[in-house]
Amino acid sequence: MNTTLEKGQSMNFYQAVTPIIISVFGVYLTIGIALGVLPRFVQDNLGFDSLMVGLVIGLQSLATLVTRAYSGKITDTKGAKKSKTSGVVLAVIAGIIYVSAVLFQVNPSLAIAFLLLARVIHGIGESFLITGALTWGIGLAGHSNSGKVMTWNGIAMYAGIAVGAPLSIWLSKGYGDLMVLMMMILLPLISWMATIRLPAVTVDKDHIRTPFYKVIGVISGQGLSLAFASMAFGCIASFIALLFSANNWGDASMAFMVFGLCYVLTRIFFASFPDRYGGFMIAFISLIIEVIGQVLIWTSVSKTMAVIGCGLTGVGFSLVFPALGVLAIRKVKPQMRGTALGAYVAFVDLSLGLAGPIAGLVAGWLDYQAVYLFGGISCILSIVILLGNKK
């Protein structure tokens, strides 16, 4: 289907959004697969240290960050469907390069170069995919459903990560890294097929984009608080698998699953809380829960204690984004909300891009559990910034 939905028209919410959610889930499965496989592959197969592990994991988010404004511009000027499709194509290319890294692992320098390139392309693809998917979904379902579109896309994103990471750990044991990473070529193609029959949305040529720099200062308080809160997730994504391995707790699939399950269920059942009780209160409570989760992992003496810590981190992190987002959006004019959301999300990209390398340094200086002391301190700094921007 190559039709276009005209301005002012909208589709049934679930008819419009379900294919997009499936598509987003498919690509974020590849992100989860990378998180499950790459830390061990970089350290055990290629022989690099914790800092390189953090760099490899964090580079994707940095690539997403630096292309966030450009992907938004392309989405607004060329169309959301084209932007989302570009993200899928880039994800396929990244998958091919990941596979090349495994094929050339006998040359660690060449293999790590392939991995770094793949992470950059994967990050750019993520930027185009999620910007296009959100804009496309809102355009098809109508602006009155914007919140629901963002909520369900968020669920698809973190569900993909939560399923992809343990799935890759399990499959790599039986079939090897090569077969697992080949899935990263197939899954984006399935993602593309899920939305192939959805109509495009007319590009609004009269819309004037407000530059990022004009709104970043306005929302910087909420953005910085979000950035420090997101460090805890970055610590889990980068080093939970290596922590489990170092302590002989088996693989970390349960940790990823519990984090993702707690994140998704909290988002489903309590998504209305920031609007109902206020963004400040929900953000404050969520950050306290996140701190407790990180402290549990830092002080864990058993696999069960660490998994519970991951679950509490998922519960806390789940509502930080919408709670702080409510505060940020209220600080800008209605016509600037789209740009404000783009700038706001960029703080997550920045955080996740820096979390891996910084956590890698901490792990190298101390140990893997100290990474979660760093995560807890980051959440405490987020609380301090929140309190300083209470208005």
N, C-alpha and C positions, 0 to 999 in steps of 0.2 A: 504494500500500500504506500503510495507516494503522495498522498493528499496533504493539505495544509489546513490547520484549524485557524479560522479567521479571528482577528482581535475582537474580544467581547464574548466569544463563544467558549464553552467549557464542556467537558465530558463528565460522565459519572466518575466519582472519585476512585473507586476501586478498579474500574476498567482502565482508567488512565494511569494509575500509580502502580498497580500490581506488577505489570511487565517491567517497569523501571526499577522497582524494588528487587525483583528477581535478577535483573541485569547488574545492579550495583552489588548485590550479594555475590554474584559470580566473580566479578573482578576483585572484590575484597577477600574472596577465598584465596586468590593468588597472593595477596598481601600477607594473609595469615600463613600460607604455606611457606613463604619466604622467612617469616619470623620463626617458624618451627625448625627449618632446615639450616639456614645460613649460619647462625652462631656456632653450631657444632662443626659445620663444614669448614668454616674459616679457621677455627682453632685446631681441630683434630686433623682434617685432611690437608689443609694448606700450611698449617704450622705457624699461624700468626697469633699475636698476643691480644689481650682484652681491648686495648685501644683500637686496634684495627677492626675487631668485632663491632665495637660501638660506632666506628666511622661508617662501616658498611651498612649497619642498620639505620643510622641517623641520616645518611645521605639522601635517602628517598624523601624524607620530610623536608629537608632543605631544598631539594629540587621542586617539590610541590609549592613551598613558600615563595620562591623567586619567580615562579610562573603563575601565581594566583591572579595577579592583576591582568596579565596577558590573556589568560584563559577566560577571565570575565569579559574582557574586551571582545574576544572572538565570539563568545556566546551571545553578546548583545548585538554584534554587527553581522555575524554570519549565521546565527541560529543555534538554539540549544541542541537540536538533534545532531547537527554537524559537529558541535563541540564534544558531545558525548561519544559519538562514533570515533572521533579522533582519539579520545582516551582509550577506547577499546583497541584500536589499531596499534597504539603505542604500547599497550599492555602485551599484545602478541609479540611485538618486536623485542620487548624486554624478556619475555619468556624464552625466545630463541637464544638470546645472549646468555641467560642463566644456564641453559643447557650447554652452550659452548664452554662456559667456565668449568663445568663438570668434565667435559670431554678433554679439556686441556689442563686438568689438575696436576699432571706430572710436572708441569712448569708453574709453580706457585705464583710467580710474578705475573705471568700472562693471565692466569686464572683470576687473580684478584683484580687485575685491570678490567677483565670482562665483567666481574661482579660489580665493580664501582660504576661502570658504564650502564649496566642493567639497572642498578638502583636509581641512577639519574633519570633514565627513560621511564622507569616504572613510576617515579615521582611526578614527572611531567604528565604522564598518562592519568594518574590519579587526579591531578589538578583539573584537567579537562573533563574527565569523567564525572566527578562529583558536582562541578559547577554546572555542567550541561544537564546532568540528571535533575538537580534541584530546580533549575530554571525551567526545564522542560515539564517536570511534574507540576509545578505551580501554574505554568501556562496552560496545561491541559485541564487541570482540576479546578482552576480559578483561584484568585488571590485570597478568597475567604477560607480556603483550605491550606494556606501557606504553612501554618504551624503543624498540621497533620502530615503534610508532605515532608517537612524537615524531620519530624519525629520518626516516621517510618523509614526514611533514608538512613537516619542515624542508627536505627535498629539493624538494618541490613548491613551497614558498614561493620559494626562491631560483632554482629553475629557471624559475618564472614571471617573476620579475624579469629574469633573464638572457635569456630569449627575448623578453619583451615590449618591453624597451628598444630593442634593435637592430631588431626588427620594426617598431616605430613610426617609427624614423628612416628606414628604407627605404621604408615605405608613404607617409610624409608627403611624400617627394620626388615620388612619382608621383600621389598622390591628394589631397594637402593635409591640413592639420591637422584640418579638420572631419570628414572621412570616418574618419580614424584615431580621433579621440575618440568617434565614434559607436559604435565597437567596444566602448567601455567601458560602454555600455548593454546590448549584446547578450551579452557574455561572462558577466556575473553570472547572466543568465537560463539560459545553458547550464550554469553551475555549479549552479544550483538543480535543473535537470532531472537531473543526474548522481546526485543522492542522493534523489530523490523517492520511490523504492521502498524505501529503507532503513527499518527499523523504528526507532521512538524507543526511548529507554532510560528505565526507570522512575526517577522522581525519588526520591532517598533523603530522606524527610522527617525522619528521625531524625538526619541528619548535622548537626553543629554546626560552622559555619564559624569558623575562627580568623582574627581581623582581621589585615590586612596589617601594621599597625604593630608587632605582637608578634613578627614574624619578620624584619622588615627589618633590625633591629639585629643579629640573629644572623648574617645572610648578607651584611651590608653590605660586608665585605672583598672577597668574591668578586663581589658585584654591582658595586662601583665599578671593580674590575679589568675586568670585562666591559664596563662603560660606556665606559671609555677605549679599550679594544680596538675597540669598535664604531664609534668616531669615524672610523677609516680607511675603513670601508665607507660611512659617511655622506659622506665627502669625495668618493669615487668616484661615488656616486649623484648628488650635487649638481652637481659641477663638471667631471667628466671630459669631457663633451660640449663644454663651453665651452673647456677646455684644448686639445682637438684642433682646434677651430675657430680659436682664437687663433694656433696654430702652423701652420695650413694643412696639417694632417695628414688632412683629409677627415673623414668622420663617425666617431663613436666606437662604432659597432656592434660592431667587433671587440673593443674593450676590455671592453664589457659581456659579450659572449659568452665571452671567455676567463676573465674573473672568475667567471662563473656555472658554466662547465664545470669549472674547477679546484675551485671550492667543492663542487659536487655529487659529482665523482669522489672527492675526498678524503673526503667524508662517507660515501660508499658503501663504499670499500675500507678505511678506517681508523677507522670508527665505534667499533670495539671497543677501540681503543687506550687511551682514558682508564680504562676498567675494568681492562684488562690491565696497563698500566704505571703507572697512577696519574695522577690529575687534575693534580697539580702539575707533574710532568715534561712531560706533553703540552702543558699550557697554556704553560709556559715556552718550549718549543721552537716552538710555534705562534706565539707573540708575537714571537720573534726573526725568524721567517720574514716575519711581517707588517711588522715594521720595515724589513727589507730591501726588501720590495715597495714600501713608501711612499717610501723613499729613492731607489729606481730611478725612480719617477715624478717625484719632485722634481728629480732631476738629469738627466732624460731629454733627449737631444738628437735623438731620432728617435721616430717612431711605434712602431717595433718595441720599443724600450726601454721605452716607457710601457706597452705592452700586456703585456710580460713582468712589469712591476711590478704590473699589475692581477692577473695570474695568480697571482703569489706572494702578494699580499694575499688572494686567494680561498682559496689553500691554507692560509694561516695562520689566517684568520678562521673557516674551516670547523670546526675542532676546538676553538677557544677556548670556544665556548658549552657543548658537552657536557663538556669537561674541567673548567672552572670549576663547572659544574653538579654534577658528581660531588662536588666538595669542599663545595659549598653544601648539598646534600641530606644529606650525612653529619653535618651539624651540627644537624639537627632531628630530632624524633621522627617515627616513621612516619606517625602520624595528622596530622602537620602538613606533609607533603611537598607536597600539592597547593597549599596556600597559599604555601609556600616557593617553588615553581616560578613561581607567579603574580607574587610579589614580585621574583623573580630576573629574569624576563622584562621586568618594568617598567623595570629599569635599561637595557635595550636601547632601549626606547621613549624614555626620557629622553635617552639619548645621541644617537639619531638625530634627535630633535627639536631638540637644541642644536647638533648638528654643522653643519647647513646655515647657520643665521645666523652662527655663529662663523667658519666657513670663508668666508662671504660678506664678512665684515669683513676677513679676512686677504687675500682676493683684491682687495678695494678698496684696501687700504693698500699691498700689494705687487703680486703678480700671481697668475695661476692656479696656477703650479707651486709657489708658496709654500704653497698649501693643503695640499700633501702633505708639506711639512716639518712643518706643524701635525699632520697625521695621524701621522707618524712619532714626533713628540714625545709624542703621546697614547698610542701603543703602549708607549713607553718608560716613561711614568708607570704604565701598566697592569702592566708588569713589576715596577716598584718596589712597587706595592701588593700584587702577588702574593707577592713575597719577604717583605713585612711581615706577611703572613697565611699563612705557610707551614704552620702547625699545622692 
